[in-house]
Amino acid sequence: MAAAPLLISPVETAEDRDAFLRVPWAIFREDKHWVPPLLTERRDHLNPRKNPFFDYSEVKLWLARRGPAPVGRISAQINHAHLKQHDDATGHFGFLDAEDNAETFQALLSAAQGWLREKGMRRATGPFSLSINDEAGLLVEGFDTPPSIMMGHALPYYSNRIMEAGYIKAKDLICYRYTTDTENFPNIDGFLKRAKQIDGLVIRHLDMCRYRTELDNIIEIFNDAWSDNWGFVPMSDSEIRNMAKMLRPLVTPRHFAIAELKGQPVAMVVTLPNVNEAIADLDGRLLPFGWAKLLWRVKVKAIKSVRIPLMGVRKEYQGGLTGAVLAFSVIDAVRTAQIQTGVEMAELSWILEDNLPVRHMIEKGGGVAYKTYRIYERALL
């Protein structure tokens, strides 16, 4: 029997938005490694009243249907913070999930491209859901393990379908994992000993009594340390406030480490409990009992894995021995805390493929590359 005709339509109603959010359930239903996201969190992520990304961005969503059944989705974004930073007439796509059908991928990408072109963009890159500081890249290696918190998942055919639509690789993002077994860290002992010899260097955890100020310092280091990286977009004050609010119920002081040199914050690392480990069997729902299960698993049972999404050293110390000492010192501080709380595995993600100094540092510390996410690009003619 012939397949039903394909229809691409913009998301305009609450029912459309709900169907958009639920597309992954149809695509990944046979994939045991997919983790259903919390629908409440995803709704908030796409809510202009709750996500500060919308303060400086324009977003459009589309659904692909065959008959009444949704078979794909995509977003397109004009990120004015990106345009201010890079001045490159580049728009983005994201939230791309679809059935294994070239027509569906082509139609969804064409819809996003047409809208971006109408907005004056000359290039499209993605996926970003919604920005490079959210879920970034398409999984192209490492399908045999679940994604960590704020990292995407995909099926192997996605990459081919995107390239069939005229996209090429722009950049790969590498994810590393390490176990908290101390035997994996013999190569950094010298750096840790060196840290003790640096006058005025203090490595400490977060002061929760000054939580917002501490977050400000961390993001200031991030914005300085990452400012020369490909695709970098600084976090705004509203995004910092939003992140602080979201993280506070999930983290403890030991999820963070800050290096101060003569009283000035110069390096930091942030770890997040891998909430995906706790929500995998909730099927996206927190009601009626999901909240209780989630809180018990995070606060009582203890999550066995974490993700390190942010690590940075101020630019003035990068490239030298002091920079390496600072980086290893903050990582070792959270690693030690992880061991004490029963964490068994950490993911460091993501690292640009050509950021070789950081990649070599992670590998020297026992990290093993195990997932690759890819950013694609094409000209909008």
Backbone hydrogen bonds, N-H to C=O, Kabsch-Sander energy under -0.5 kcal/mol:
donor,donor_aa,acceptor,acceptor_aa,energy
7,L,65,R,-2.7
9,S,7,L,-0.5
9,S,63,L,-2.4
11,V,61,L,-2.4
12,E,10,P,-0.7
17,R,13,T,-2.3
18,D,14,A,-2.2
19,A,15,E,-2.2
20,F,16,D,-2.6
21,L,17,R,-2.3
22,R,18,D,-1.5
23,V,19,A,-0.6
23,V,20,F,-1.0
25,W,22,R,-1.1
26,A,22,R,-0.8
26,A,23,V,-1.4
27,I,23,V,-1.6
28,F,24,P,-3.0
31,D,28,F,-2.3
32,K,30,E,-0.8
34,W,31,D,-1.1
39,L,37,P,-0.6
39,L,284,G,-2.2
42,R,38,L,-2.3
43,R,39,L,-2.6
44,D,40,T,-2.0
45,H,41,E,-2.1
46,L,42,R,-1.4
47,N,44,D,-1.5
50,K,47,N,-2.0
51,N,47,N,-2.3
54,F,51,N,-1.8
55,D,52,P,-1.7
56,Y,53,F,-1.2
58,E,78,I,-2.0
60,K,76,A,-2.3
62,W,74,I,-2.5
63,L,9,S,-2.9
64,A,72,G,-2.7
65,R,7,L,-2.8
66,R,69,A,-2.4
67,G,5,P,-0.8
69,A,66,R,-1.5
71,V,64,A,-3.3
72,G,64,A,-1.2
73,R,97,D,-2.2
74,I,62,W,-1.7
75,S,94,G,-2.6
76,A,60,K,-2.3
77,Q,92,H,-3.0
78,I,58,E,-2.6
79,N,77,Q,-0.6
80,H,56,Y,-1.9
80,H,78,I,-0.9
83,L,79,N,-2.1
84,K,80,H,-2.2
85,Q,81,A,-1.8
86,H,82,H,-2.8
87,D,83,L,-2.3
91,G,123,R,-2.8
92,H,77,Q,-2.5
93,F,125,T,-1.8
94,G,75,S,-1.7
97,D,73,R,-1.3
97,D,95,F,-0.8
99,E,71,V,-2.2
101,N,99,E,-2.1
105,F,101,N,-2.0
106,Q,102,A,-2.7
107,A,103,E,-2.4
108,L,104,T,-2.4
109,L,105,F,-2.7
110,S,106,Q,-2.4
111,A,107,A,-2.0
112,A,108,L,-2.1
113,Q,109,L,-2.8
114,G,110,S,-2.7
115,W,111,A,-1.9
116,L,112,A,-2.4
117,R,113,Q,-2.8
118,E,114,G,-2.2
119,K,115,W,-1.3
120,G,117,R,-1.9
121,M,116,L,-2.4
122,R,89,A,-2.9
123,R,89,A,-1.2
124,A,378,R,-2.6
125,T,91,G,-2.0
126,G,376,Y,-1.8
128,F,93,F,-2.5
129,S,135,E,-2.9
134,D,131,S,-2.0
135,E,129,S,-1.0
137,G,127,P,-3.0
138,L,374,R,-2.3
140,V,372,T,-3.0
141,E,372,T,-1.5
145,T,142,G,-0.8
151,M,148,S,-1.8
158,Y,155,L,-1.9
159,S,156,P,-0.5
160,N,156,P,-0.6
161,R,157,Y,-2.2
162,I,158,Y,-2.4
163,M,159,S,-2.3
164,E,160,N,-2.4
165,A,161,R,-0.8
165,A,162,I,-0.5
166,G,163,M,-1.9
167,Y,162,I,-1.4
168,I,377,E,-2.4
170,A,375,I,-3.4
171,K,375,I,-1.5
173,L,373,Y,-3.6
174,I,351,I,-3.4
175,C,371,K,-2.7
176,Y,348,L,-2.6
177,R,368,V,-2.1
178,Y,346,A,-2.2
180,T,344,E,-1.4
184,N,181,D,-2.2
185,F,182,T,-2.0
188,I,185,F,-1.1
189,D,186,P,-0.8
192,L,188,I,-2.1
193,K,189,D,-2.3
194,R,190,G,-2.0
195,A,191,F,-1.8
196,K,192,L,-1.0
197,Q,194,R,-1.4
198,I,195,A,-1.2
199,D,197,Q,-0.7
201,L,198,I,-1.7
202,V,200,G,-0.5
202,V,260,E,-2.8
204,R,202,V,-0.5
204,R,258,I,-2.5
206,L,253,P,-1.6
208,M,206,L,-0.9
210,R,207,D,-1.8
211,Y,208,M,-1.1
214,E,210,R,-2.9
215,L,211,Y,-2.4
216,D,212,R,-2.4
217,N,213,T,-2.2
218,I,214,E,-2.3
219,I,215,L,-2.6
220,E,216,D,-2.2
221,I,217,N,-2.1
222,F,218,I,-2.5
223,N,219,I,-3.1
224,D,220,E,-1.7
225,A,221,I,-3.5
226,W,222,F,-2.6
227,S,224,D,-0.6
229,N,226,W,-2.3
232,F,229,N,-1.8
240,I,236,S,-2.1
241,R,237,D,-2.3
242,N,238,S,-2.1
243,M,239,E,-2.7
244,A,240,I,-2.6
245,K,241,R,-2.0
246,M,242,N,-2.2
247,L,243,M,-2.6
248,R,244,A,-1.7
250,L,247,L,-2.2
251,V,247,L,-1.5
255,H,252,T,-2.2
256,F,253,P,-1.6
257,A,269,V,-2.0
258,I,204,R,-3.0
259,A,267,A,-2.9
260,E,202,V,-3.1
260,E,258,I,-0.6
261,L,264,Q,-2.7
262,K,200,G,-2.7
262,K,260,E,-0.6
263,G,200,G,-0.5
264,Q,261,L,-1.4
266,V,259,A,-3.2
267,A,259,A,-1.3
268,M,312,G,-2.2
269,V,257,A,-2.0
270,V,310,L,-2.6
271,T,255,H,-2.7
272,L,307,R,-2.9
274,N,305,S,-2.4
275,V,273,P,-2.1
277,E,274,N,-2.1
278,A,275,V,-1.3
279,I,275,V,-1.5
280,A,276,N,-0.9
282,L,279,I,-2.2
285,R,282,L,-1.9
291,W,286,L,-2.1
293,K,289,F,-2.1
294,L,290,G,-2.9
295,L,291,W,-2.7
296,W,292,A,-2.3
297,R,293,K,-2.5
298,V,294,L,-2.4
299,K,295,L,-2.9
300,V,296,W,-2.3
301,K,296,W,-2.6
302,A,297,R,-1.1
306,V,345,M,-1.8
307,R,272,L,-2.6
308,I,347,E,-3.9
310,L,270,V,-0.9
312,G,268,M,-2.2
314,R,266,V,-2.7
317,Y,314,R,-2.2
318,Q,314,R,-0.6
318,Q,315,K,-1.0
320,G,317,Y,-1.0
323,G,317,Y,-0.7
324,A,320,G,-1.7
325,V,321,L,-2.4
326,L,322,T,-2.5
327,A,323,G,-2.4
328,F,324,A,-2.7
329,S,325,V,-2.1
330,V,326,L,-2.0
331,I,327,A,-2.0
332,D,328,F,-2.5
333,A,329,S,-1.7
334,V,330,V,-1.7
335,R,331,I,-2.4
336,T,332,D,-2.5
337,A,333,A,-1.5
338,Q,334,V,-2.4
339,I,335,R,-2.2
340,Q,336,T,-1.7
341,T,337,A,-1.2
342,G,339,I,-1.2
343,V,338,Q,-2.4
344,E,304,K,-3.0
345,M,304,K,-1.7
346,A,178,Y,-2.6
347,E,306,V,-2.3
348,L,176,Y,-2.6
349,S,308,I,-1.7
349,S,347,E,-0.7
351,I,174,I,-2.1
353,E,172,D,-2.3
355,N,352,L,-2.0
356,L,354,D,-1.7
359,R,355,N,-2.3
360,H,356,L,-3.0
361,M,357,P,-1.8
362,I,358,V,-2.5
363,E,359,R,-2.5
364,K,360,H,-2.3
365,G,361,M,-1.5
366,G,363,E,-1.4
367,G,362,I,-2.6
368,V,177,R,-2.4
370,Y,175,C,-2.6
371,K,175,C,-1.3
372,T,141,E,-2.1
373,Y,173,L,-2.9
374,R,138,L,-2.5
375,I,171,K,-3.3
376,Y,126,G,-3.6
377,E,168,I,-2.3
378,R,124,A,-1.7
380,L,122,R,-2.4
381,L,379,A,-0.8
